[in-house]
Amino acid sequence: SDLFPSHDRLHADWSSRAFFGGVNPLGMTLDAIRINDFMPWHAAKKLEIAVGSLSKKKIALLGVSYLPGIADTRSSPSATFVKYCEEAGAKVFVHDPLLSWWPEMDRPVKSCLEDFRSLPCEILVAAVRHPKYLAMTANKILKTFPGIRVFLDANDILPDSEAEKLQNAHIRVLGVGKVTLS
């Protein structure tokens, strides 16, 4: 994960051009920005292909912060993911252990995982590598999200051994950027 929001990297490219005459434009940095900006759409599309349609699906999203361990939602890729899913007709419930409100989306954020036990979520998406999520086990996921049928690991959060346990519990496990998961 990069330490600088996209706009800071764009400023770095502009500075390179303005102060050094464009001798060494930051092409690789701009390519990385384009790839990173595309990932929320890629994750949502992968999910949509896996389940057929997102219409009327209930999705639990773990993580809305831009970076793990920091309560800052500016430039968060989760916003793009949520907008895509909701425009496709899904209902998205969001969680972040560090937040109770998401200002850019003007919506509340659940900060207690146990709140999800009573929600009818059939899809769980792990998006931000918060320490709380990295510590989750398959058993914890199954107890906290009893209705899920699909788990999408969008940021290499769940170890393969735990993902295998979810698969053994008849949960379809998808991964973005993980070689071992489809």
N, C-alpha and C positions, 0 to 999 in steps of 0.2 A: 504494500500500500504506500502511496506517495504521501509525503509530508505537506505538500502544498496543494491547495484547491486549484482547479483548472485555471481560474483567472490569473493566479500568480504565475503559473507556467506560461501563460500567454504573454504576461508582462515581461517575463524573462526573454522570450523570443523577440518581442518588440525592442527591448533594451539592446539585445545583441545586434539587431539591424540598425538601430538609431545611433548607438555609440561606437560600434565597431564596423560600420559600413556594410553590414550584412555578410561579412566575411565568413562567419560560421553560424548561419541560422540554425535554430534548434529543431531541425526537421524530425528527428527521432522523438523529441519531446512532443511535438504536435501530433505525430502518429500515435503516440501513447495516449494522448488526450482523446483522440478520435476513437480509439479502441475502448478505452475506459468508459467514454460517454455512451457507447453502443451496448455495453454489457447489461444494463437493466432491461433493455428491449430484448436482447438475446435470451436472458433468463425467462422473461415473461413469455416469449414466443416458444421456447423449449417446453415450458409448463403447458401452454395452450395446446401444443402438438400432442403432448403426452396424455392430456385429459379430454381432448376433442374440442371442447369449448369452455371458456371461462364464465359464460353466462350462468348466473345464479349459483356459482361456486362460492364457498366461504373459505377465505384464505387468512391464515395467521402469519404475519410477517414479523420476524425477530430482528429488530435493529433498524433504526431510522437515523442514527447519528452518521456524520460523514466519516469519522474515524473511531476505532474501538477505544473505549475508555474515556471518551470526551463527549460532553453534552452539547454538541454543536451540530445543528442540522443543515447549515448552509451548504449548498452544493451536494447534498446527499443524493446518491443514485437511487435510494429507496423511493424518493418522490416520483421519479420517472416510472419506476416499476408499479407503484400504486396507481398512478394515473392511467397507465396502460391497462391494468387489470380492471379497474373500475369502469373505464370506457368500454371494455369488453363485456361488462355486465356482472362482474364479480363484486362481492362484499369483502373488503379487506379490513381486518382488525390488526392494529399495530401495537408492538411492544418494544420498549427500550428501557433497560434498568436505570438509566440516568435521566429520563425525561418524563414529564407528565403532560406536556403540551408541545405540539409541532407547529411553530409559528408560520412557516412557509406554506403549510397545508391547512392551517387554521382548523386543527382538529386535536382532540385529546389523544394521549398515548397511554396505554396501560403500562404500569411499571411493576406490576405483580404478576408473575407467570401463572399463579394459581387461579387468577381470574379467567383463564382460558378453559378450565375444566368444565365449565357450564356452557361454553360457546360451541355451536355445532360446526366447528371448522373441519373440513375434509382435506385441506391442503396446508402444509406447514412449510414456510420458506425461511431459511436461516441466511441472513444477509450481511450482518456486521459481526466481526470477530471480537465481540465483547467477552471479557473473561468469564462472565456468567454463562454464556452460551458454549464456550470452549469446554467448560466443565460438565456439560450435560451428557448424560448417558442415554442409550436407547430406552432403558426402563423409565427414566425420568420423562422422556418425550412421550412415551406411551401412556403414562399416568396423567401427565399434564394436558395432553391433547388426545383424548381417548377416541375421537372420531376420525382422525386423519387416515387417509388412504394413500396420500402422496407426500413425500418429503423432498424438497428441493434444497440442496446445499449450494448456495450461490457464492460462497466465499471460503471453501475448504475448512469448514468449522467442525464437522463431525468426523472423527477418525474412521477409517475404513472398517475396523473391527466392530464399531458401534453401528455403522451403516448396514453391515451384514446382519446384525441382530434385528434391525428394523425390517430388512428384507425377509428374514425368517419369520417375522410376525405378519407377513403379507402386506407390508407397506411398500409401495413402489418408490424407489430411491433414485433421484436424479441428481446430477452434479454439473456445475458449470466450472470448467477449468480443472476438473479432476479426471485423470486418466482412467482410474479404476471404476468410476461410475458413469452410467450412460447419460 
